[in-house]
Amino acid sequence: MKRAKPYLTRNMSWSPREEPPTVVIVSYLLLIIALFVTVTIAEAESETASTSHDDALLLLRFKQFHVSSDPRGFLSDWLPHAPSPCAWRGVTCSPEPRRVTAIDLAGADLSGTLHLPTLTSLPSLSTLLLRGNSFSAFNLSVSPFCSLQTLDLSLNNFSGKFPFANLTPCNRLAYLNLSNNLITAGLGPGPGSGLSLAQLDLSRNLVSDVNLLVSALASSALVYLNFSDNRLAGQLSGSLVSRSANLSTLDLSYNLLSGSVPPQLVNDAVRVLDFSFNNFSRLDFASCGSLTRLSFSRNALSGDEFPRGLSSCDMLEVLDLSRNEFVAEIPGEILRSLRSLKSLFLDRNKFSGEIPSELGSLCGSLVELDLSENKLSGELPLSFVNCSSLRSLNLARNYLSGNFLVSVVSKLQSLEYLNAAFNNLTGQVPLSLVNLKRLRVLDLSSNRLNGNVPSFFCPSELEKLILAGNYFSGTVPSQLGDCKNLRTVDFSFNSLNGSIPWEVWALPNLSDLIMWANNLTGEIPEGICVKGGNLETLILNNNFISGSIPKSIANCTNMIWVSLASNRLTGTIPSGIGKLNALAILQLGNNSLSGRIPPEIGKCGKLIWLDLNSNNLTGNIPFELADQAGLVIPGKVSGKQFAFVRNEGGTSCRGAGGLVEFEDIRTERLEGFPMVHSCPLTRIYSGWTVYTFSSNGSMIYLDLSYNLLSGTIPGNMGGMAYLQVLNLGHNRLSGNIPDSFGGLKAIGVLDLSHNSLNGSIPGSLESLSFLSDLDVSNNNLTGSIPSGGQLTTFPASRYENNSGLCGLPLPSCSALKNRSVGVGGWKKKQPVAAGVVIGLLCFLLFALGLVLALYRVRKSQRKEEIREKYIESLPTSGSSSWKLSIFPEPLSINVATFEKPLRKLTFAHLLEATNGFSAESLIGSGGFGEVYKAKLKDGCVVAIKKLIHVTGQGDREFMAEMETIGKIKHRNLVQLLGYCKVGEERLLVYEFMKWGSLEAVLHERAKGGGSNLDWGARKKIAIGSARGLAFLHHSCIPHIIHRDMKSSNILLDENFEARVSDFGMARLVNALDTHLTVSTLAGTPGYVPPEYYQSFRCTAKGDVYSYGVILLELLSGRRPIDSSEFGDDNNLVGWSKKLYKEKRINEILDPDLIVQTSGESELFQYLRIAFECLDERPYRRPTMIQVMAMFKELQVDTDNDTLDSFSLRDSVIDEA
C-alpha cells in the first residue's frame, strides 16, 4: 500500500522546471521597479541635458551680443557644439544637477556692454566676477530669479550714476565691488535701501555725492565699506552715523574731506579706520573700544589738535599720523594708554622737543616705530630698554644726540632695522651693538661719529651697513668678512686709511661697495668676483688706491657703476670690462693708467658715462666707442641721488668735473669734498638720476682729455647723437676735425684744444644749436671761422694760437693777409705813425686830467668813504665772492638801462641799495645766479640778479643778448630794466615782484611761509604764464625758447599776475651749467620733456611740456619730484598719468581745492589740457597759442583775466 502525500505537496505540486509562486511575484515587482528607475533616470538625464543646454544658450547669447572684443581668446572654447558649458573656461558648475554656479572672467581683457538680465537668468549663478575688463553699462537690471551672492564689476568702464535699486531682486547679494570705475553717484535709492550688503567697495571712482555714503552707512548688515579715492569733499555732517552694528572696516582715504570727523561715525564694532590723504583738521571718537588700525596720514592735524580721544582706544594696534602738521611735543600722556600698539608712525611732521619717556610704556607690544623727519632733540629715553618686541626703529633726520645707542638701542634684542641717519650723534659706535643679533639694516650716516669702524660688529643677519658722512678713522675691519649676508657697505666720506681687506671683497652676497672720499690705500685684489658676479656698484673714487685694475673685474657681470677716479692706479685698462653688459658709468680719470683704450669698452651696451681724463693713455681713440648703444639706464642707477662737481679749470684741476654718489651725505659737507681742495669749482649740482633713454641711444659723457692719445678723431663719433660732453683736449691728436661732428646734435661741451689738429673748422658745426662751450685753441687750424650758428659768439681765447685761423671773434681774414706787408713799407710810414701816436697821447693825457679835475670837484668826501666801505666789504658781505680786483674804480660804472627813470643808475647805486649785496638783501638763488632786493634812493624797488661766473662767453655776446632781452615787453613777462658788467661780475636789473615765485607761494605752506592759493588765483596764474610763454614763442622776433620753464621761474606781482622770468638766460651761462644740471640736461628735473633725453634739441614743444608740469603743479599742489610722495614713480607726471590710467583721478587734485558742484568739470578740463601738454609725443602737444585757445573755450574767470584780449599783438617789442 502506498503512503499518502502531504497536503501541501499534494495540492501545490510543481515541477523542478517551474518557478515558485512567491518568487514570481517578487520578480514582477522588481521588474516594475527597474522599469520605473530606468524611466526616471532617463527623464533626469534628459532634464539635466536640457538645463545645461539652457545655461549654454544664455552664455553664448552673452558672448555673441555683448562681448565686442576678446583679444586674448579667453572665450574661445565657448562654442555652440560643446556638450556642456561646465568645461568652458571661467565657468564653474554644481555637481548634480550640472548648473552654472560661478562665472570668473576676471582679467580677461574683454570689451563690450554688460547685460545683467542675461547672466542673472542663470538660476543657480551665485558668483559673477568681471574684474579687470572694459565693460560699460548696457542694462544693469537683473532677473527676478537672481541668486547672486557675489558681484565684482571692478576695473571696468562703468560711468555716471549707478542704479543700485536694480539689484534689489538679488536678495542674497552680500558682496558688491564697483571699484576702479567712473561712477559719480547713485541713481535712485542707494545701496542701503533694499540690499543687505555685507561688503561694498566703491573705491577709486569719481563719487562726489555724500548722500551715497549716507545711504551705504544705513545698511544694517554692512561689515566692510570702502569709499577711498573718490571726490567726496567738504565737511561731513555731524549727524552722519553708521546704523550697522557689525561695521568693521571703514575706508574714506584719498578724498577731499575736511573739518572734523563726526564722532558718531565710529562705533564699538569698527576695527579698521582709514581717513588718510584728506584734509581733516580734527579727529575725535565717541567710542573706539574695538579699533585696531587707524590711518590718518597726510591730513591737516596741527598744533595741539592731537586726537585726545585716542586714549580710550585700548585695542589699537596700528596708528599712522604721519605727514600732518603737528608742531608741539609728542603727547606721551595720550599715547601711553595704547597698550596694544604694535606700529606707530609719526614721521614727517614737525614734532619738537624730546621723545617722551611715556612711549616706553608701549614696549610690551611695539614692533615698529617711525619718528623720522621731525625736529626732535635729545636722546631716546631709557624707558625704551624694555621694548623687547621692537623690530624697526626709524629716527632719521632729526636733531637727536647723546649716547642712546649704548644706553638703549644696544638692549633692543629683536631689532632688525635701525635708521638714525642725519642726526647729531657723536662718539664711537658702541661695542654693545654686537648684542643686536637680528639686525639687518644699520644706517648711521651723516652724524658726527668718530673713532674706528667697530671690528666686532657682525650680526649674522646684517645686510646693509651704512656709516657714510661721519668722521671715522682707522682701517676697514677684516672681521666684516664674517657678515656673510652683507650686501651693502657704505663708508664713504670719512677718514679711513689702509687697504680694503680681502675678506670684504670676498663677501658672497656683496652688491654695493661704496667708500669714496677716504684715505684708502692698497690695491684692488685680482680675485674679485671670482666666485660670482653679485657686485653691482664699486665706488672708491678720491682715495689713494694703487696698483692695477684687476682682470677679474670681467667676472663682475652685474656691475653697473664703477668709479675709481682720483686714485693712484697704474697699468692698463682691462679689456674684459667690455664683458660688463650692465655697466652704465665708468670713471677712471685722474690716475696714472697707461696703454691703449680697449676697443672692447664699446661693447658695454648700457654705458652712458665714460671718464678717462688725466691718465697716460696712448694710441688712437677706438672707433668702437662711437658704436656703443647707450641702452636704458639700469634701475640701480635710475633714481640714484648724486652730485656733479664741476671743475672751473686750471693747471691743478683737470677734466670737466666729477660725478659722485652722495645719497647719505649732507649737502653742506660736499663743500669739504677732497676734490674741492685742489680744484676751484663753479658749482655743485645734486639731484636724482632719471632714465636717460626710452630706447637705444649713445654715450652722453665722454672725457678723454689730458692723455697722450694720437692719431685722428674717428669720423663715426659724429653719430653719437646723444653725446652732451666731448672733451678730447690736451692730447696729441692730428688730422682734421671730422665734418660728421655736425651730427652731434646734443653736444653742449666740445673741447679739442691743445692738440695738433689742422685744416679748417667744419661748417657743419654751425648746426649745433645746443653748443654752449667750444674750445679749439692751441692747434694748427687754418681758414675762416664759420660765421653761422653760435661759433662767432665764443670769446677769442677759444680760437687762439691757431696761426692760420681768422674771422670773428678773431681778426678778419683780410687783416691777416695784411700782416704780410714788407718791413720796408712799414719804415716809410714810421714817421707819420709816430706823429699820430704822439698827438693822440697828448690829447688823451689832457682829457684824462680834465676828467680827474671834474671828478674831484663833483665827488664829496662822503662818496669816497662809501666807495671804500663797499669795496672792502664785498668779499664777505654777500653770499658769494666777487671778482673786481682789476677794476680799482668800479663804482662809477654806469648801468645800461632800458627805462628813462633809471638812465643815471650806476654800480654805486646798486651797492648802496643792497648794502653791498649783503646776505640780508638776498631774496633767492637759482640756476643762473643770486637775486637781491634793492630799494633805490627814489623809492623804486628793483630786483638785481648777480649771474654765476661764466667762462664760455665774451662781453660782446653778453651785451648783445642783454640788448635783445631788454627790448621785450609784455604784461606776463618780468621786464629787464638794465644791466652792467663790473670786472667778471654781471648784474641784471629787473622789476621787483612782490609775491616772489609761484614755487614758494604754492609749496611753502607747510613751512609756514606760503599763501593759500584758491582756485581762482591758480587759474589766473595758469592763464597769465601761458600768455607770457605764448608771446615768447610766437610774437618775439626771433622766437625765444625758454628752455627752463618751472614754477620758480614764474613770479607773481602785487596783483598776483603771473610773470615769466629768466627767459633768454640759458645762453648766458657756460655749457656745463645748462647741460650737466641735476638731470644732465638743459632744464630742471621734473620739468624736462622726454624727448630731450633722446634728441637733445630744445624746441617750443619742450617748453609746452614744462608748462604742462606747472599746470599739473597748480592742480595737484605737489612738487614735480618727491620720492616720498610718488614712490617708485619719483615724479609728478608719471605718478599722475598712472593714477589717471587707473581712474584714480581725484587723487591727483590738491585736497585744498574745495570742489563745488558747478566747478567740478572745470577742474577736469584744466587737467585734460595739462595732459595734452604732457603728451610724450611732441607733435601731439598743442602750441601755446592753442593752449590759450583752449582756455578761451572754457570761458573762465573772464572778469579777472580776459582771454578775449589775447592775441599775438597784445604786447610790444621796444625798438628804441
Buried (B, 14 or more C-beta within 10 A) or exposed (E): EEEEEEEEEEEEEEEEEEEEEEEEEEEEEEEEEEEEEEEEEEEEEEEBBEBBEBBBEBBBBBBEEBBEEBEEEBBEEBEEEBEBBBEBEBBBBEEEEBBBBBBBBBBBEBBBBBBBBBBBBBBBBBBBBBBBBBBBBBEBBBBEEBBBBBBBBBBBBBBBBBBBBBBBBBEEBBBBBBBBBBBBBBBEBBBBBBBBBBBBBBBBBBBBBBEBBBBBBBBEBBBBBBBBBBBBBBBBEEEBBBEBEBBBBBBBBBBBBBBBBBBBBBBEBBBBBBBBBBBBBBBBBBBBBBBBBBBBBBBBBBEEBBBBBBBBBBBBBBBBBBBBBBBBBBBBEBBBBBEBBBBBBBBBBBBBEBBBBBBBBBBEBBBBBBBBBBEBBBBBBEBBBBBEBBBBBBBBBBEBBBBBBBBBBBBBEBBBBBBBBBBEBBBBBBEEBBBBEBBBBBBBBBBEBBEBBBBEBBBEBBBBBBBBBBEBBBBBBBBBBBBEBBBBBBBBBBEBBEBBBEBBBBBEBBBBBBBBBBBBBBBBBEEBBBEEBBBBBBBBBBBEBBBBBBBBBBBBBBBBBBBBBBBBBBBBBBBBBBBBBBBBBBBBBBBEBBEBBBBBBBBBBBBBBBBBBBBEBBBBBBBBBBBBBBBBBBEBBBBBBBBBBBBBBEEEBBBBBBBBBBBBBBEEBBEEBBBBEEBEBBBBBBBBBBBBBEEBBBBBBBBBBBBEBBBBBBBBBBBBBBBBBBBBBBBEBBBBBBBBBBBBBBBBBBBBBBBEBBBBBBBBBBBBBBBBBBBBBBBBBBBBBBEEBBBBBBBEBBBBBBEBBBBBBBBEBEEBEEEEEEEEEEEEEEEEEEEEEEEEEEEEEEEEEEEEEEEEEEEEEEEEEBBEBBBEBBEEBBEBEBEBEEBEEBBEBEBBBBBEEBEEBBBBBBBBBBBBBBEEBBBBBBBBBBBBBBBBEEEBEBBBBBBBBBBBBBEEBBBEBBEBBBBBBBBBBBBBBBBBBBEBBBBBBBBBBEBBBBBBBBBBBEEEEBBEBEBBBBBBBBBBBBBBBBBBBBBBEEEBBBBBBBBBBBBBBEEBBBBBBBBBBBBBBBBBBBBBBBBBBBBBBBBBBBBBBBBBBBBBBBBBBBBBBBBBBBBBBBBBBBEEBBEEBBBBBEBBBBBBEEBBBBBBBBBBBBBEEEBBEBBBBBBEBBBBBBBEEBEEBBBBBBBBBBBBEBEBBEEBBEBEEBEEEBBEEEEE
